[in-house]
Amino acid sequence: MTQDPMSFYPDDDVHDVFLALVRNDYDAAPVRERGSESCVGLVSKVELTGADTGTLDDGYITEIDEHRLLPVTASFEETLDRLRSRRFCLVGSEDDIRGIVTRFDLNSMVVYFHLYTKFARFEIGLRNLIRDYDIDWEDALIDGGVPWREVSKREGMYS
């Protein structure tokens, strides 16, 4: 997550905002009121593409819908679920945006370690299940319709 994201004001020039978003590699940023600092919406780099003159107040501020907001306490799975349908999510509440998480943020060592741990737990569980269940593979193959000769041949090949 990009913490404490750069924010802009409604009277900022669209060209300057676009350049700042590109320079900082942001997809979007919050727009706040001057003085009160309360969030009035967000500005997206995509929506500013091609805009040369004017301010953000000229129709470039997008309201923040609740589906784009991700609670600070959101789990990894909830974050993944939200990012399946959106390029980025705002972390926090409408009044207190603490960061932005993008699909690109998923390419990090923290995510790799998280997924590696999940796969390792799955593998250990599967191995324990196979060991503890103690299947007689010969009987299982014969019950499945494999002829005895084929079972005997496989036993010789794989023993």
Contacts in CASP RR format, 6 or more apart in sequence:
PFRMAT RR
TARGET T0000
AUTHOR 0000-0000-0000
METHOD contacts of the structure
MODEL  1
MTQDPMSFYPDDDVHDVFLALVRNDYDAAPVRERGSESCVGLVSKVELTG
ADTGTLDDGYITEIDEHRLLPVTASFEETLDRLRSRRFCLVGSEDDIRGI
VTRFDLNSMVVYFHLYTKFARFEIGLRNLIRDYDIDWEDALIDGGVPWRE
VSKREGMYS
1 91 0 8 1.000
1 99 0 8 1.000
1 100 0 8 1.000
1 101 0 8 1.000
1 105 0 8 1.000
2 26 0 8 1.000
2 99 0 8 1.000
2 100 0 8 1.000
2 101 0 8 1.000
2 102 0 8 1.000
2 105 0 8 1.000
3 98 0 8 1.000
3 99 0 8 1.000
4 98 0 8 1.000
4 99 0 8 1.000
5 26 0 8 1.000
5 29 0 8 1.000
5 30 0 8 1.000
5 97 0 8 1.000
5 99 0 8 1.000
5 100 0 8 1.000
6 20 0 8 1.000
6 24 0 8 1.000
6 26 0 8 1.000
6 29 0 8 1.000
7 29 0 8 1.000
7 30 0 8 1.000
7 31 0 8 1.000
7 32 0 8 1.000
7 39 0 8 1.000
7 97 0 8 1.000
8 17 0 8 1.000
8 20 0 8 1.000
8 29 0 8 1.000
8 30 0 8 1.000
8 31 0 8 1.000
8 32 0 8 1.000
8 43 0 8 1.000
8 56 0 8 1.000
9 31 0 8 1.000
9 32 0 8 1.000
9 33 0 8 1.000
9 34 0 8 1.000
9 56 0 8 1.000
10 31 0 8 1.000
10 33 0 8 1.000
10 34 0 8 1.000
10 40 0 8 1.000
10 55 0 8 1.000
10 56 0 8 1.000
10 57 0 8 1.000
10 61 0 8 1.000
11 34 0 8 1.000
11 55 0 8 1.000
11 56 0 8 1.000
11 57 0 8 1.000
12 55 0 8 1.000
12 56 0 8 1.000
13 54 0 8 1.000
13 55 0 8 1.000
14 48 0 8 1.000
14 51 0 8 1.000
14 52 0 8 1.000
14 53 0 8 1.000
14 54 0 8 1.000
14 55 0 8 1.000
14 56 0 8 1.000
14 58 0 8 1.000
14 60 0 8 1.000
15 51 0 8 1.000
15 52 0 8 1.000
15 53 0 8 1.000
17 29 0 8 1.000
17 43 0 8 1.000
17 48 0 8 1.000
17 56 0 8 1.000
17 60 0 8 1.000
18 45 0 8 1.000
18 48 0 8 1.000
18 49 0 8 1.000
18 50 0 8 1.000
18 51 0 8 1.000
20 26 0 8 1.000
21 27 0 8 1.000
21 28 0 8 1.000
21 29 0 8 1.000
21 43 0 8 1.000
21 45 0 8 1.000
21 48 0 8 1.000
22 45 0 8 1.000
26 45 0 8 1.000
26 100 0 8 1.000
27 44 0 8 1.000
27 45 0 8 1.000
27 46 0 8 1.000
27 87 0 8 1.000
27 88 0 8 1.000
27 100 0 8 1.000
27 102 0 8 1.000
28 42 0 8 1.000
28 43 0 8 1.000
28 44 0 8 1.000
28 45 0 8 1.000
28 88 0 8 1.000
28 90 0 8 1.000
28 100 0 8 1.000
29 42 0 8 1.000
29 43 0 8 1.000
29 100 0 8 1.000
30 39 0 8 1.000
30 41 0 8 1.000
30 42 0 8 1.000
30 43 0 8 1.000
30 90 0 8 1.000
30 97 0 8 1.000
31 39 0 8 1.000
31 40 0 8 1.000
31 41 0 8 1.000
31 42 0 8 1.000
31 43 0 8 1.000
31 56 0 8 1.000
31 61 0 8 1.000
32 38 0 8 1.000
32 39 0 8 1.000
32 40 0 8 1.000
33 40 0 8 1.000
38 95 0 8 1.000
39 64 0 8 1.000
39 94 0 8 1.000
39 95 0 8 1.000
39 97 0 8 1.000
40 61 0 8 1.000
41 61 0 8 1.000
41 62 0 8 1.000
41 63 0 8 1.000
41 64 0 8 1.000
42 61 0 8 1.000
42 62 0 8 1.000
42 64 0 8 1.000
42 68 0 8 1.000
42 90 0 8 1.000
43 56 0 8 1.000
43 60 0 8 1.000
43 61 0 8 1.000
43 62 0 8 1.000
44 62 0 8 1.000
47 60 0 8 1.000
47 62 0 8 1.000
48 60 0 8 1.000
51 60 0 8 1.000
64 90 0 8 1.000
64 94 0 8 1.000
66 94 0 8 1.000
67 82 0 8 1.000
67 86 0 8 1.000
68 86 0 8 1.000
68 88 0 8 1.000
68 89 0 8 1.000
68 90 0 8 1.000
69 89 0 8 1.000
69 90 0 8 1.000
69 91 0 8 1.000
69 92 0 8 1.000
69 93 0 8 1.000
69 94 0 8 1.000
70 78 0 8 1.000
70 79 0 8 1.000
70 82 0 8 1.000
70 89 0 8 1.000
70 90 0 8 1.000
70 91 0 8 1.000
70 92 0 8 1.000
70 101 0 8 1.000
71 91 0 8 1.000
71 92 0 8 1.000
71 93 0 8 1.000
72 91 0 8 1.000
72 92 0 8 1.000
72 98 0 8 1.000
74 82 0 8 1.000
74 91 0 8 1.000
76 111 0 8 1.000
76 114 0 8 1.000
79 89 0 8 1.000
79 101 0 8 1.000
80 106 0 8 1.000
82 89 0 8 1.000
83 89 0 8 1.000
83 101 0 8 1.000
83 102 0 8 1.000
83 103 0 8 1.000
83 106 0 8 1.000
87 102 0 8 1.000
87 103 0 8 1.000
88 100 0 8 1.000
88 101 0 8 1.000
88 102 0 8 1.000
88 103 0 8 1.000
89 100 0 8 1.000
89 101 0 8 1.000
90 97 0 8 1.000
90 99 0 8 1.000
90 100 0 8 1.000
91 97 0 8 1.000
91 98 0 8 1.000
91 99 0 8 1.000
91 100 0 8 1.000
91 101 0 8 1.000
92 98 0 8 1.000
92 99 0 8 1.000
105 111 0 8 1.000
138 151 0 8 1.000
138 155 0 8 1.000
141 150 0 8 1.000
141 151 0 8 1.000
141 154 0 8 1.000
142 148 0 8 1.000
142 151 0 8 1.000
END
